[in-house]
């Protein structure tokens, strides 16, 4: 079995490498020469735990190779996966499918013998059908079938998500293509991973529906957290009580500063667009998108309120700028909203992130990038935890307290306990949990 993987982004590089781990010969293609040069030297274009080692292992085993030539990769492939980027278009934010269709044309021109062409990037409903039309048009004699095989992997856990998925979704109308796809996913099939065979459109929609549902779950608990703050409840206990109901499940019920990343914001918006286009408006997801956008901004307001209503001239230290831990990705991260709003309110911002500072420095201006959390805390009037990196979970709080100008922590990922903060004399706010202020502050507030 031979596979060509077009595109070496998160999805393409991880999927290609994992297919090689399944024992398949994989050639990954990317148009960007520099990216292929780096990969040939064993350097990863993205930060993903475990990927570098797995790539090296598969290259050494002779099952994984890299090239800029689509033709070379496609010629002898049994299946060609399209995993190229679909960035939002500047003018209307709809997914730009130019690279997908361009890949389809190139594949059509060089494929030989029966070939299964698989769309793996998340694409609007109808894209696989259009790929089929383009290939038919370019090679009316071509012996091929088209499949939609959406990828559900999470950044930071991409390899384990690929190797041990909850399910594999394969959309195709051809029994012959089903057999090829079954052979490709054989190791998972043997592990009893559910494989859901559907039509093209259903497979495409499954991905959007899954991501929109998860985004909805997060947004739901975020709003419940707001209510907890008003009534003196604890959102972590509410989430646990809810999640123990098997029909609900405990995952994706961590209240926080709002979801971000390369998928949820883009996919929820895309689902709204698809719904509108087909006359089936998605009202729930529409609210989710609005509430989440507002929430990320609201985090900045919370910091300002915690600082007594103004941050003008104050130093605000930020811990974590990536949209979640274990990634250097800052796309749609809460930090992109919170930091500029604090700066606009007059704050001087210092920040640290274990891996995302380089990417963040290209997007954010006037931020002092610090070597660690203690450097960030030095002289700060407030410390804001935006990403729950492990290294922020066990800070030496005594040292932090000594370094800070004002002992004030805004923990938007709930990684500390209010009681612990109280005992150390911090003024501490978190998400959806009763606020515990140092005794002096409580009396001051009562007097006010
Ligand atoms: C997501 C989907 O999980 C994955 O299946 C899909 O293929 C791509 O999109 P990813 O964007 O890598 O994966 O990250 P994920 O771990 O799902 O987190 C997304 C966002 O939601 C992050 O900003 C995270 O902080 C936030 N989140 C997640 C919460 O705020 N609370 C939660 O309980 C879970």
Boltz pocket constraint, residues with backbone or C-beta under 6 A from the ligand:
constraints:
  - pocket:
      binder: B
      contacts: [[A, 151], [A, 152], [A, 153], [A, 154], [A, 155], [A, 156], [A, 211], [A, 214], [A, 218], [A, 251], [A, 252], [A, 253], [A, 254], [A, 255], [A, 256], [A, 257], [A, 258], [A, 259], [A, 260], [A, 261], [A, 262], [A, 263], [A, 264], [A, 323], [A, 324]]
      max_distance: 6.0
